[in-house]
């Protein structure tokens, strides 16, 4: 039996869907006699095409393939008594399995994004030593796939696979984490849920602290809990892990308290990092010692614009600068923001950094200021950013950084960073 004829028969006996449903198959033109029927059945999830987006309506079907269509139609509540009788034997063999697959497909969702990323780094002064040279460029393709499975009404399992492909070789660069992390790996696996009013994340997940990541923005293995809505108390304990390699710190823990009052958000937090890796001697000796960081943050939302401030204090001593500052702050201003679902939306942002030694462990910025932190000093400077959504789920970002060492201002880093991201 030809597939196109079966489609017409199935629709005639009770399969319904939106009359305006779009036909997803490239080989079924709008003028085809079965166009509307196929579109409705595809929208209802009763028929599926091939990986190349074709329907192949002239292809002959086996009785088992037809039984699968009947089983899906039954699951949608269609009146298919006559067909069910005709294919009773096949449905007995397939029915239970099909029902289980249908149930599981409703519980699992896959999303992701693909991006092209370009960056250009220029170093001067001591920063050249800690980055393997004066100039460094990257061109990278990155794919991330998120798989979310619903455990029950309160719990969800989330995992993330990442594939990285470097389009340039930078073998002489000291911290070329992109090249060293090239390939496919399992980046995240955790449970997200709640017990009563307490929200819980447990496993390996991405963790940020201090107003979106001024202290830390990377993977962690551990447990995070939070409670409250307008006034939120959260705590965490675990092992900070780098995106492409092993941990620099053995473990960390912390607490945060944040609250909203109208357009104003205020918060404070404390984080404690315990040393796992220490450099025995040299210019970057002791850069990964135990570190305790206290933070205070504030943000005021004006509507389209927002103004934020973060203050940080660390107890970490510098091996290279005796009187290195332990206090710092970040000021940021943002206007609007590009949204993946809104073509033509855009946003602007500006940040000024004046951070002390030990204030930042794994900063969220794309400027990667490792040349300053490994030297035992903080950094200062600015970042500018612009985002724009060209089409639905296609967004571009452009950022520029000009950063200097806080203790040694001759140590300098300039970065031009951009990406084009496709979300699905």
N, C-alpha and C positions, 0 to 999 in steps of 0.2 A: 504494500500500500504506500502511495506517495505521501510525503510529509505534508504538502500543501493541502491535499484533500482531507487528511485527518484533522488538520487545523480547522477547516471549515465545518466539519462534522462536530468537533468538540465545542466550538463556539455556539453552534446552533442549539446545543442541548444544555446551555446554561452558564457558560463561563462569561463573567462580566468584568469589565475594568473601565477606566476613564475613557470616554470617547475621544479625548484629545491626546491619548497616550502616543508618544513618539515611537516610531519604528526604529529599532537599533541595528537592523541588518542592511548591509550595503548592497546586497543583491536582490532586494525587494523594493522596486521603485514605487513611487507614490501612486502611479496609475495601475498597479497590479491589482487583479480582481480580489486577491486575498490580503491586500495591504492592511486594511483596518482590522481584520480578524487577527492577523499575526501580531500587529502592534498591541492589541488588547491582551492577547495571551502572554506576550513577552512581559508586559507591564505587570501582569498578575503572577508572573513567575512560573507559569505552566510549561512554556517552551523556552529552550535556550539555543543559542547559536553555536558556532565553532569559534576557536580562538582567533581566527582572522576576521571576525565580525560578519560572517556570512551565515545565511539560513539554509541554503541548499535544499529548496523545496521540492526538487525533482528527484532527490535521493530516496531510494527505497528503504523502508524501516523494517526491522525485525519485530516479532510479536513482543519481545521483551522491552524494546524501546517504546513501543506503543503502550505497554503496561505501565511504564514509568510516567508517561504523560497522563494516563488515566488516574494513577495514584496521586499525582500532584493536583490534578483537577478535583479529586475527592477531598484532598486536604484543604482546598480553597472553598469547599462547600457547594461545589457544582453538582447538578443532578445528572449523574453519569451511570444510572442503574443498568441501562442496556449494555453499555460498554464494559461495566464491571462484570456483568454476567458472561459476556463474550470472552473476557480475559481473566476469568476467575482463577484458573490454574497459575497463570503468571503472577497475578496479584498475591496469591497465597505465598509464592516464593519471594516476591519483592516487597510486599506491603510493609512488613515490620521493619525491614532495613530502610526503605524509603522514608517511613515515618520518623525513624531515629535520625536519619540524615537531615531531614527538614527541621527537626527540633534543634539539632546541633548548629545548623547554619544560622538560625535565628539568634543563637547565643554568642556567636563569634563574629567579630568585625575586624577588618584589616584596613588600616590607613597608612599614609606615609608621605614622603617627599623626596624629590630629586633636585640637587642643586649643582650648578657650576660656580666655583669660587676662585677668585683671583686676588692675590695680595702681593704688594711690593714693599719691602722693608729696606730702609737705609739707616746705617748706624755710624756714629762718630764717637771719638774719645774712647773711654774704657768699654763702652757698650760693644765695640767691635770684637773685643776679646771674648766676651761671653756669648757671642752669637756666631763665631766662626768666620767673620769677615765683614766687609763694609756694605755689601749688597746681598739681598736674598729675595727670590721670587717664588711664588707658588701658583700652580694652576691645578685645581683638584675637582674631581667629580665625586659626589657623595650621595648615596641612596640610604634612606632609613625606612624600614617597614615596622609598623606597630601592630601587634596582634593582641586584641582585647577579648577575653573570654569571660562571660558572665557566670559566676559561680552560683549566686542567688541574688535576692533583691538588695543585699547589703554588701556583697563582696564581688570584686572583679580582679581577674588575673591580667597583667599587662607584661608584654615582652617587646623588646626592640632589637632588630637585626640591623647592622650597619655595614655597608660596603663602601670602601674608599679606594679611589684610583688616582694616583698622582700623575699628572701629565708632564711633570718636569722632575729631573733628578737633582738633588741637592746633597750629595754625599758628604760634602765638606762642612755642612751646617751642623753645629753642635746639637741643636734642639729641634731637628726636623722630625717632629712627632707625626706629621702627616705621612711621610714616606715610611717610617718605621711601623706605622699602623695600617699600611695598605693591605687590602684583602677584605674578607668577610668575617665578621665576628659577632658574637652574641653579647650585646651591650647592656641590656637591662632585663630583669626578670623579677617581678615583685607582685605582691597582693595589695590592693587598695580597697579599704572598706571601713566599717565602723562597728563599734561595740557600744550600744546605747548612744550617747551624744559625743563619743570620742572618735575622731577620725584617725585612721591608722594606715601607714605605709610600711611594708616589711619586705626585705629582700635587697636586690641591687637596683637602685633607682637614681634619677638625677636629683641632686639636692642643692638648694641655694639658700644663702643666708646673708643678712645685712642689705636690705633694700634691693633684692633681685640679684645678688651675687657679688657684692663688693668684697666680701671676705672669701666666699667659696661658691663655685658653680661648676660642679662636676659630679661624677658618680660617687655613690657611697654604698657600702654593704652594711645594712643595719636596720634600725627601727626608728620611725618618726611618728609622734602622736600630737594631736592638737585638739583643743576644745574651745567652743565659743564661736560667736558670729560677729557682733559688733566689738566685743572685747575678746581677743584670741590669745590663749596661752598654749605654747607648743614646746616640745622637748625632743631631743634626738640623741641617739648613741649608735656608734658604728665605726667603720673603717673607711676613711676617705681613699678612693681609688681613682687613678688617672684614667682618662678616656682611652689611651693607647698603651698604657703600661701598668706597672705595679704601683703600690702606694708609696708615697714619700713619708707619710705619717702612719704610725701603727694603729692609732685609734683617735677618736675625738667624741666629744659630747657637748651639749649646749642647751640653753633655754632662751625663749623669746616671748615677749609680751607686746602685743600690738592692739590698738583700738582706733575706732573711727568716731568722729564727732562732726556730723555734717560733711563739709568738704575737706576737713582736716584729718589726716592720719598720723598718729604718733606711735613710736615703738622703741623698745630697748632690748638688748640681748647680750649674752655672754657665751663665748665658745672657748673650749680648751682642746688643743691639739698636742698629741704625745709623739715624740720623735721616734722614727723608725730608721731613717737613713741620715748619717752624719758624714760630712766631708772632713777627713782627718786634718788636712792642712791646705795651704794655698789661699788664693784670694777669696774663695767662696766658702771658707771654713765656717762651720756652725750655722749655715743658712737654714737648715731644717731642724733646729733645736726646738724643745718644747715651747709652745706659744699660747698665751692666754689673751683673748681679744674681747674688749668691751665695746659695744656700739650703741648709738642713739640715732634714730632716724625720724624725719618729719617730711610730710608731703601735703601740699595744698592744691586742690583741683579747682581751677577757675572755669571749667567747662571744656572748651577746646584746648586750653593750655594747662600745664601743671608745673609746679616748682617743687623740687625736692632737695633735701640736705641730709647727709649722713656724716656723723662724727665717729671716729674709731680711735681706740687706744690699745697698744700692745705692751707686754712686758718683756719682749724679746730683745736681748742685747746684741749689738752688732760687733762682729769680729774685726771689721776693717775701719769703722768710724766710731771712735770712743764716745762721742756725744751725739750719735745719730738720733734724730727725732723719733719718738714712739707714738706721737699723736698725728692725726691727719683728718681730712674731710673731703667730701665730694659734693659738688653742687651740680644739679642738672635741671635743664629747662626743656620741656617738650611741647610740641604743638600738633594737634590732631594725631593721625596715625593710619598707616595703610592697613586695610583689612582684606584678607584673601577673598572673601565673599563679595566684595564691593569694588568692581573695576573702576578705575579713576580715583580711588581714595589714595591719600598720601599723608606723609608726616615728616616733621623735622625735629631734630634733637641736638642739644649741646651739653657737654659735661666739662667741668673743670676739676682736675685731680690735684690734691696736695696731701699725699699719703706718706706716712712714716714707715720706718723699717718694721716689718712684722705685721702690718695692718692687713695685708692681703696674702692669702694662701694660694688660691686658684681663681683669679679674677675673671668675671664674666666677659670682660672686654675682648674684642678681637685684635687689640694691639699687642697682646701677649708680652707684658713688661718684665719678662724673666731676667733680662740683662741688668735690671736694677736690683731686684730682690736677691739674686744670687751674689751680687756684689756687696750685700749687707747694707743697703740703703733703700729709702723710699723713692718716690718719683713724683713729679709735678708736670702739669701740662694740660692740654685740652683735647677733646674729641668732638667732631661734627658728624652728623648722620642725616641721611635722607632716605625715605622709603616711598615706593610707588607701586600700585597694583595695575599692571597693564591689562590683564583680562582675569576672569574668575580663576582663582587659585594659581595665578602666575604673578609673582612679586619680585621686585628688585630692591637691593639695598646697597648704598654707597656710604662708606665711612672714611674719615681721615683723622689720624692721630699725630700729634706733635708732643713728645714727652721727653723730659730731661731728668737726670738723677737729682734727688733732693739735696744730697750732700755734695755731689760732684756734678755741677751743671754742665760740664764739658762732655759728660756722658749723655748721648742723645739718641733718640729713636724716632724716625718718621715712618708712618705706615699709611698706605693707600689700600683699602680693603673693600671688595665688592662681591656681590653674589646675585645670581638669578635662580629663583627657587620655584619649582612646580610642586604643588601639593595635590594629593588625591585621597 
